[in-house]
Amino acid sequence: MSTSSTPSSTSPSVCSGLTSNQRSTPPRGRCDALVETDEYVYVFEFKVDSTAAAALAQITERGYLAPYADDPREQVAVGVNFSTATRQVDDWSTNVSSPPH
């Protein structure tokens, strides 16, 4: 029997009631991070020396939240930009979508 410390791309990871899970890879790629809670689905896209707006645009253009279109939870797109000059997050923004009724 072999063991691996690296989870597969579809294995959920649970920490403090949060589930991080990558669903199957869509044809246009997948988000950098996905966190699911009982009430929210968070999709993160990270950029370097760019903008949070560019990260949010990629989430929208590539349809990273599309698999959750009928999900009753709120969907939160999170765009984050890191600066190589400051070695810190220098820009972040969110876009919240209400669940379908």
C-alpha positions as CSV (number, residue, x, y, z in Angstrom):
1,M,0.0,0.0,0.0
2,S,1.4,3.4,-1.0
3,T,0.6,6.7,0.7
4,S,1.1,10.2,-0.5
5,S,1.2,13.5,1.4
6,T,-0.1,15.3,-1.7
7,P,-3.9,15.2,-2.1
8,S,-5.4,14.7,-5.5
9,S,-6.8,17.8,-7.3
10,T,-10.4,16.7,-6.3
11,S,-9.7,15.8,-2.7
12,P,-11.3,18.1,-0.2
13,S,-9.3,19.7,2.6
14,V,-11.1,20.6,5.8
15,C,-9.9,23.2,8.3
16,S,-12.0,24.8,11.0
17,G,-15.3,24.0,9.3
18,L,-14.1,25.3,5.9
19,T,-13.8,23.0,2.9
20,S,-11.3,23.7,0.2
21,N,-12.0,21.7,-2.9
22,Q,-11.1,21.9,-6.6
23,R,-13.8,20.5,-8.8
24,S,-12.9,19.0,-12.1
25,T,-10.9,21.4,-14.3
26,P,-13.0,23.3,-16.7
27,P,-11.7,23.8,-20.3
28,R,-10.8,27.4,-19.5
29,G,-8.8,26.5,-16.4
30,R,-9.6,26.8,-12.7
31,C,-9.3,29.4,-9.9
32,D,-6.2,29.7,-7.7
33,A,-8.2,28.8,-4.6
34,L,-11.7,27.7,-3.7
35,V,-13.2,27.7,-0.2
36,E,-16.7,26.5,0.6
37,T,-18.6,27.0,3.8
38,D,-22.2,26.2,4.7
39,E,-23.2,29.7,3.6
40,Y,-20.6,30.9,1.1
41,V,-18.5,29.8,-1.9
42,Y,-15.3,31.9,-2.2
43,V,-13.3,31.8,-5.4
44,F,-9.8,33.4,-5.2
45,E,-7.6,34.6,-8.1
46,F,-4.1,35.8,-7.3
47,K,-2.1,38.2,-9.4
48,V,1.5,39.5,-9.1
49,D,2.3,43.1,-10.1
50,S,-1.1,43.5,-11.6
51,T,-4.5,44.6,-10.1
52,A,-7.3,43.1,-8.1
53,A,-9.6,44.2,-11.0
54,A,-7.7,42.1,-13.4
55,A,-8.1,39.1,-11.1
56,L,-11.8,39.6,-10.7
57,A,-12.1,40.0,-14.5
58,Q,-10.4,36.6,-15.0
59,I,-12.9,35.0,-12.5
60,T,-15.8,36.4,-14.6
61,E,-14.3,35.8,-18.0
62,R,-13.3,32.2,-17.3
63,G,-16.5,31.4,-15.5
64,Y,-15.0,30.0,-12.3
65,L,-18.2,30.5,-10.4
66,A,-20.4,28.9,-13.2
67,P,-20.5,25.4,-11.5
68,Y,-22.2,27.1,-8.6
69,A,-24.9,28.9,-10.6
70,D,-27.7,27.0,-8.9
71,D,-26.0,26.7,-5.5
72,P,-28.1,28.3,-2.7
73,R,-25.0,29.8,-1.1
74,E,-23.7,33.3,-1.6
75,Q,-20.8,33.4,-4.1
76,V,-17.9,35.6,-3.5
77,A,-15.2,36.3,-6.1
78,V,-12.0,37.6,-4.5
79,G,-9.2,39.2,-6.5
80,V,-5.9,39.7,-4.9
81,N,-2.7,41.3,-6.2
82,F,0.7,40.9,-4.7
83,S,3.5,43.5,-5.2
84,T,7.0,42.2,-5.8
85,A,8.4,45.6,-4.7
86,T,6.8,45.5,-1.3
87,R,6.4,41.8,-1.0
88,Q,2.8,42.3,0.3
89,V,-0.8,42.3,-0.8
90,D,-1.2,45.8,-2.3
91,D,-4.7,45.5,-3.8
92,W,-7.7,43.3,-3.2
93,S,-11.4,43.5,-4.1
94,T,-14.5,41.3,-3.9
95,N,-17.7,40.8,-5.9
96,V,-20.6,39.1,-4.1
97,S,-23.4,37.4,-6.0
98,S,-26.6,36.6,-4.2
99,P,-27.9,33.0,-4.4
100,P,-30.7,32.2,-6.8
101,H,-34.2,32.4,-5.3
